[in-house]
Amino acid sequence: MSPAQIRRWAKDPRSKEASLPHIRRELPLLARTKATKPARWTRAMRDKARRTVAFIKRHEAQMKAQGKRYGTGRMHATPKRVVALMNWGRRTPGVRVARVLKTL
């Protein structure tokens, strides 16, 4: 997601459907991090980037494994998982976000 998309998402009431409040409070930091060149990142930005990559890798791997296990396709995308990933600035390729969020 772009910094502007992250800022818009932070105001969307659906962002409260998953993730802990402190993660949602970090959305402005994530938007600033994405808008800043890595050479100019602060310690907080580097930490957020590291945690973001780890969260996304872990959850997308789980979505792939569940897609195989449940026979739901390449990715098993539940609404709460999609919201959680978006709260970390990720729109997973191959997942129709609008369709999944429609069920909220």
C-alpha positions in Angstrom: 0.0 0.0 0.0 1.2 3.5 -0.7 1.5 6.0 2.2 -1.7 7.7 1.0 -3.6 4.4 1.0 -2.3 3.6 4.5 -3.5 7.0 5.8 -7.0 6.5 4.2 -7.2 2.9 5.6 -6.3 4.2 9.1 -9.6 6.3 9.0 -11.7 3.4 7.6 -13.9 1.9 10.4 -13.2 -1.6 9.0 -9.6 -1.2 10.2 -10.8 -1.8 13.7 -12.2 -5.3 12.8 -8.8 -7.0 13.5 -5.4 -6.1 15.1 -4.7 -4.6 18.4 -5.2 -0.9 19.0 -1.5 -0.3 19.3 -0.9 -1.7 15.8 -3.5 0.6 14.3 -1.9 3.5 16.2 1.3 2.7 14.3 -0.3 3.2 10.9 0.9 6.8 10.6 4.5 5.6 11.4 4.2 3.0 8.7 3.0 5.6 6.2 5.9 7.9 7.1 8.3 4.9 6.8 7.1 4.1 3.3 7.4 7.7 2.3 11.0 8.0 3.5 14.1 6.6 1.9 15.6 3.8 4.0 18.9 5.7 4.4 16.9 8.4 6.3 14.9 6.0 8.6 14.8 6.5 12.3 15.3 3.6 14.7 11.5 3.5 15.1 11.0 3.3 11.3 13.6 0.5 11.0 12.0 -1.5 13.8 8.5 -1.0 12.2 9.8 -2.1 8.8 11.5 -5.2 10.3 8.3 -6.2 12.2 6.1 -5.5 9.2 8.1 -7.8 6.9 8.1 -10.6 9.6 4.3 -10.2 10.1 3.5 -10.3 6.4 5.7 -13.2 5.7 4.2 -15.3 8.5 0.6 -14.5 7.7 0.9 -15.0 4.0 2.6 -18.3 4.5 -0.3 -19.4 6.8 -2.8 -18.2 4.1 -1.0 -20.4 1.5 -0.9 -23.4 3.8 -4.6 -23.0 4.7 -5.6 -22.6 1.0 -4.1 -26.0 0.3 -5.5 -27.6 3.5 -9.1 -26.3 3.0 -9.1 -26.4 -0.8 -10.0 -22.7 -1.0 -7.4 -21.8 -3.7 -4.0 -20.3 -3.7 -4.7 -18.2 -0.6 -7.3 -18.7 2.2 -8.2 -15.1 2.9 -10.5 -14.5 5.8 -11.9 -11.0 6.4 -10.0 -10.6 9.7 -6.7 -11.8 8.1 -7.1 -9.3 5.2 -7.8 -6.5 7.7 -4.9 -7.4 9.8 -2.6 -7.4 6.8 -3.9 -4.1 5.7 -3.2 -2.8 9.2 0.4 -3.7 8.4 0.3 -1.9 5.1 -0.2 -5.0 2.9 -2.6 -5.7 0.1 -1.8 -9.4 -0.7 -1.4 -10.1 -4.4 -4.1 -12.4 -5.6 -6.6 -11.6 -2.9 -9.6 -9.6 -3.9 -9.7 -7.2 -1.0 -13.0 -5.5 -1.9 -14.8 -8.9 -2.1 -13.4 -10.1 1.2 -14.1 -6.9 3.1 -17.6 -6.8 1.7 -18.5 -9.6 4.2 -17.7 -7.4 7.2 
